[in-house]
Amino acid sequence: MGAQDAVQQAVRDRELVVEQAHLDRVYHRLEEKIHEAEFLMDDAEKLAKVGTPGALAERDAQVFQASGYLSRLNSEFEDFLFGRIDLLTGKDGKRGPDGAFTATEVADDAIGEDGSTAVIAETLHIGRIGVLDTDYAPLVIDWRAPAAAPFYRSTPKDPGRVVRRRVIRSRGRRVLGVEDDLMRPELSATLDGTELAVVGDGALMASLGRARSHSMRDIVASIQAEQDLVIRAPAPGVTEVGGGPGTGKTAVALHRAAYLLYQDRRRYAGGILVVSPTPLLVSYTEGVLPSLGEEGQVAIRAVGSLVDGAEADTYDEPAVARIKGSSRMLPVLRRAARGALELGEAVPARLRVVAFGARLELEAEELAAIRQTVLGGTAPLNLMRPRARRLLLDALWARSGRGRHLVDAELIAEARAAFDEDVSDEDAFQDFLRAWWPVLTPRAVLAALADERRTGRWARRILGQREVRQLARSLRRLDRSGTGPLSVHDVALLDELHVLLGSPPEPRRPREADPLDQLTGLEEVTTYADRMYERRRDRAERLERERTEYAHVIVDEAQDLTPMQWRMVARRGVGATWTVVGDPAQSSWSDPDEAALARDEALGSRTRRRFELTVNYRNPAEIATLASNVLRLAMPGMAAPRAVRSTGVEPEFRVAGDDLAASVRAAAERLLEQVDGTVGVVVAMARREEARGWLAGLGDRVVALGSLEAKGLEYDATVVVSPAAIADESPAGLRVLYVALTRATQRLTVVACAADQPDAAGVPDLLRE
Ligand SMILES: Nc1ncnc2c1ncn2[C@@H]1O[C@H](COP(=O)(O)OP(=O)(O)OP(=O)(O)O)[C@@H](O)[C@H]1O
């Protein structure tokens, strides 16, 4: 070790000791708080034994608060403290509720007259939740609090009061390392009489170089200034975030959810919905919010799982997806919902009943007229049923002639009520109604579209003959009742049908017992609080299950939502504020204009705020440059984000021989040796099942993905198999290829087939400059 290194090491060790001492104090304080929380729970127990209603209510409130506090503290102990800022004196000397100075501008006298010396006036530590010392001094500031904003916002260009920004790495109770960035390198600042030390080369680079696993990590310790602006953007209206691959759109959207909850917990108790394109991306991102201390109020759902009971991960062929996603499906579904009334097994031609001993009959034309009258209304089909029933009874009553001899209105009403009851009780009437105006389910109507002739009728002048055939064929997976595997695009159709049909009346469920009804004795009283405690745990989960509307909706990869999916998502956020993140250059939807229109309709007249993220944190420059060749073809004129690092490792090109499987397997094996983390093998959708077989036995660090499944994911290394096959698979194929090429954090191997027209170096035609 040279003298310089030894000095560096000594500085590092000294700073670790400083941070360790602070972390020790924080833990000490946390332990005190846990004792307080446990004490509160104990206290609550005692109060319960008293059993008076007042004491009971107080105890419940305490149990609720204490149990929540305990679970937060316990879950957030890991990597609890991660940042620190050293600040100059603020302009006005006022302190906020977290004990920190509020001013963002530097006081006039904070910097010495020579312009190069200063004294650090305030040091703040930033962590996952805020902790106050016994004297209310801030030991840790919650990362979402206003006082923590300079930790993220400060840059050497616009440093504000920050002189040094430090990222602290810790595990459990041990500080493992610190990385500093100087925001005012021109200043020589002192803290408690000693010169401010600087350790390491900055935290961002350290974090970007780490190996990837199959779950996304939070970026709370290294959020960048342009990202922080999005995370803390005001909630109302719509926050739109654009930016190329790897700019942190998904990460930012998730941190924004945590921020919104922190900032207005009451409002967002109404739930935050995060809509993600694939189940793979859901499971990849699922851990981020719990790591930020937020669970329960945020539901992350794949777009194929937004409808209760539907769990779609099957993909339609691009041509079929294009039909099902288009808003042209809307009039087709409207007709199908009405047309499905005729689908009953054997719809009787006439209605025959016996009322008070007399035979009554309604002929086909009368029935058709009644149906037409009812269908003239706008209510959902299933909700029209009572009206249809009433009009049938009206017609039968008229036919019976029973009211003709009566003049007294009361008598007429009485006779009519008796008539209705008599007829309604009759099996013949009930059987007729069931067949003639059946209760329709969305699944059954969707399945009805599998009949090409019928669908041809419903789609006349809307879909072409070929489209009708493709649509009908794709739905043959379903049986008559609609049971069977759904595709992702079927789910939005189901949701639309649900609206068109309305909920069929549900059989009555017994009312859930209210615990207060059971307060009959002391024994019951004591179990009440215990139940409350249990309930609190299940509450969030239950709320989520029951919820169909949310207070905030976050749409990730918004460029991929089809018009029909936009309608489905919009229904879940009618009164919501929105965050919409996406990148048009990565859109797999063939008609961006149609999608933009649907998006405008979904977001309505809400005010919009737009942000653009400009730095690619995922791909090294070598990979980003290659991908930008495809971007130029896919979206001429669109700028690629700036890659923030370079690895010196160029992408590799291989040409597959006769045995594609062997070539891909060999490429994957080599990458597994070269990186510590994950390897993704991206193939055209048509090959995804096959590709899984190619990698059999290589372990769980490597996965095979269809091109559409790669959305939003990242791997240490990727193999992209036959760019031409991916690009040719759909009208949006070039954009899908751009997605595939931008998944790797370290290494990329491209395996070309003959269709790729590789040059002598194996570079496919589509990837050449
Ligand atoms: N400030 C940051 N600090 C550390 N890592 C970051 C930061 N911002 C983004 N990253 C990392 O960069 C990678 C890309 O982020 P993310 O997946 O959110 O990007 P994206 O814009 O959604 O990409 P895509 O459009 O390709 O899906 C992730 O590994 C993320 O953790």
The ligand as a Tripos MOL2 file, in Angstrom:
@<TRIPOS>MOLECULE
LIG
   31    33     1     0     0
SMALL
NO_CHARGES

@<TRIPOS>ATOM
      1 N1        -30.5910    6.5750   -8.8400 N.pl3     1 LIG1
      2 C1        -30.2660    5.3220   -9.0220 C.ar      1 LIG1
      3 N2        -29.3790    4.7030   -8.2440 N.ar      1 LIG1
      4 C2        -29.0400    3.4110   -8.4400 C.ar      1 LIG1
      5 N3        -29.5800    2.6460   -9.3800 N.ar      1 LIG1
      6 C3        -30.5030    3.2030  -10.1800 C.ar      1 LIG1
      7 C4        -30.8960    4.5590  -10.0490 C.ar      1 LIG1
      8 N4        -31.8350    4.8090  -10.9770 N.ar      1 LIG1
      9 C5        -32.0150    3.6810  -11.6540 C.ar      1 LIG1
     10 N5        -31.2220    2.7070  -11.1820 N.ar      1 LIG1
     11 C6        -31.1340    1.3350  -11.6330 C.3       1 LIG1
     12 O1        -31.1920    1.3180  -13.0380 O.3       1 LIG1
     13 C7        -31.8830    0.1760  -13.4920 C.3       1 LIG1
     14 C8        -33.0020    0.5870  -14.4050 C.3       1 LIG1
     15 O2        -34.0600    1.1570  -13.6520 O.3       1 LIG1
     16 P1        -35.5750    0.9160  -14.0770 P.3       1 LIG1
     17 O3        -35.8130   -0.4990  -14.3640 O.co2     1 LIG1
     18 O4        -36.4100    1.6130  -13.0970 O.co2     1 LIG1
     19 O5        -35.5520    1.7300  -15.4550 O.3       1 LIG1
     20 P2        -36.7190    1.9420  -16.5030 P.3       1 LIG1
     21 O6        -36.6190    3.3440  -16.9690 O.co2     1 LIG1
     22 O7        -38.0120    1.5110  -15.9240 O.co2     1 LIG1
     23 O8        -36.2490    0.9820  -17.6410 O.3       1 LIG1
     24 P3        -37.0900    0.3070  -18.8470 P.3       1 LIG1
     25 O9        -37.7880    1.4200  -19.5860 O.co2     1 LIG1
     26 O10       -36.0440   -0.3210  -19.6670 O.co2     1 LIG1
     27 O11       -38.0110   -0.6680  -18.2420 O.co2     1 LIG1
     28 C9        -32.3480   -0.5480  -12.2390 C.3       1 LIG1
     29 O12       -31.4110   -1.5320  -11.9080 O.3       1 LIG1
     30 C10       -32.3330    0.5220  -11.1960 C.3       1 LIG1
     31 O13       -32.1610    0.0010   -9.9160 O.3       1 LIG1
@<TRIPOS>BOND
     1     1     2 1
     2     2     3 ar
     3     2     7 ar
     4     3     4 ar
     5     4     5 ar
     6     5     6 ar
     7     6     7 ar
     8     6    10 ar
     9     7     8 ar
    10     8     9 ar
    11     9    10 ar
    12    10    11 1
    13    11    12 1
    14    11    30 1
    15    12    13 1
    16    13    14 1
    17    13    28 1
    18    14    15 1
    19    15    16 1
    20    16    17 2
    21    16    18 1
    22    16    19 1
    23    19    20 1
    24    20    21 2
    25    20    22 1
    26    20    23 1
    27    23    24 1
    28    24    25 2
    29    24    26 1
    30    24    27 1
    31    28    29 1
    32    28    30 1
    33    30    31 1
@<TRIPOS>SUBSTRUCTURE
     1 LIG1         1 GROUP 0 **** ****
